[in-house]
Amino acid sequence: MDFAFDARTEELSARLLAFMDAYVYPAEAVAEEQRAALASPWDTPAVVEELKAEARRQGLWNLFLPDAEYGAGLTNLQYAPLAEITGRSPQLAPTATNCAAPDTGNMEVLAQFGDEQQKKQWLEPLLAGEIRSAFAMTEPEVASSDATNITTYIRRDGDEYVITGRKWYISGAMDPNCKIFIVMGKTDPDGADIRRQQSMILVPRDTPGVTVKRAMQVFGYEDHYHGGHAEVIFDQARVPVSNLIGEEGGGFAIAQARLGPGRIHHCMRLIGMAERAIELMCRRAVSRTAFGKALAQQGVVHNWIADARVQVEQLRLLVLKTAWLMDTAGNRGAHTEIQAIKIATPRAVVEIIDRAIQLHGAGGVSQDFPLAELYAAARTLMIADGPDEVHQRSLARRELKRYL
């Protein structure tokens, strides 16, 4: 296993770090001020569009996409440290570089499974950052951690499909620039093979019968920068048969192909969030005094900082190993490691951010520091893209097979 970064990775990392220092971090407070003055909280602050233009000018654009025809053509191992850097400012940096979920996963789906017309109509404007998108799978009425439970029905009617169902926590859907949904539903709900019942289909936002009902909060946050997390109703929404992605019954396989890279991207960014929390923790420790001495001289603070550094170094090695395996053995060859990082990374990062919050006292839970929002995002990822328990179940079964 070789985790050494090549010259291109080193060069992009240096450029991205400089971009973060010169543009992204200064824009965090500006974006908040501009958002407060907008007519709608879901509109995009002007500074975000300025960041996107600058990132594109600098060639820091679509770094996530391994297909050189559409993206930067980086391997997972090359992209890993770059995603970590953007994770230090998760509200702005991924969007600024056009590397924000759920658009990244949707672009990967369209690049890998879309036909030429679908790519021209939807992939090209997504790659250009002209529109946003959403991925509609999770449903409130069923345990969506088991994707075979979904009840949204995609029924063929002549040259059209009719979509009926209720989705929620559909990331990005509150953004008025979200123009397209990739919807997962059942085209064959009574099929014998439960993993061939589902299909994926493109549903434009302005399709009659599509209603973006409300924004769902996440620990009290509405996540404006990523377009919120909406409840969406599909009430006999009709789209052409040509909007089907791939073939009928291929939805489950497409979802698995989409979620593998998505999970490692989340873990990469989570490490960046942990690094930001450690930095804030150290700065706070050397600037505050309690009970006659600096917080940095308190033994318990030493333990928190040391443990956080050990955890981050361990996580980074596991994520880099996973990225290397995905590049050399494919997603299937890295299945165990993908599940391992999905279990370990959010759990550890939540713990690190929690310590940073504790060190900041009241400031840690306030809007004056990013820690509370980082905590909410990290904690949510213990549920998103498959809850930890689902991955633990699968991982344990694979281990046990060797002894049966």
Secondary structure, 3 states (H helix, E strand, C coil): CCCCCCHHHHHHHHHHHHHHHHHHHHHHHHHHHHHHCCCCCCCCCHHHHHHHHHHHHCCCCCCCCCCCCCCCCCCHHHHHHHHHHHCCCCCCHHHHCCCCCCHHHHHHHHHHHCCHHHHHHHHHHHHCCCCEEEEECCCCCCCCCCHHHCCCEEEEECCEEEEEEEEEEEECCCCCCEEEEEEEEECCCCCCCHHHCEEEEEEECCCCCEEEEEECCECCECCHHHCCEEEEEEEEEEEEHHHEECCCCCHHHHHHHHHHHHHHHHHHHHHHHHHHHHHHHHHHHHHCEECCEEHHHCHHHHHHHHHHHHHHHHHHHHHHHHHHHHHHHHHHHCHHHHHHHHHHHHHHHHHHHHHHHHHHHHHHHCCCCCHHHHHHHHHHCCCCCCCHHHHHHHHHHHHHHCCC
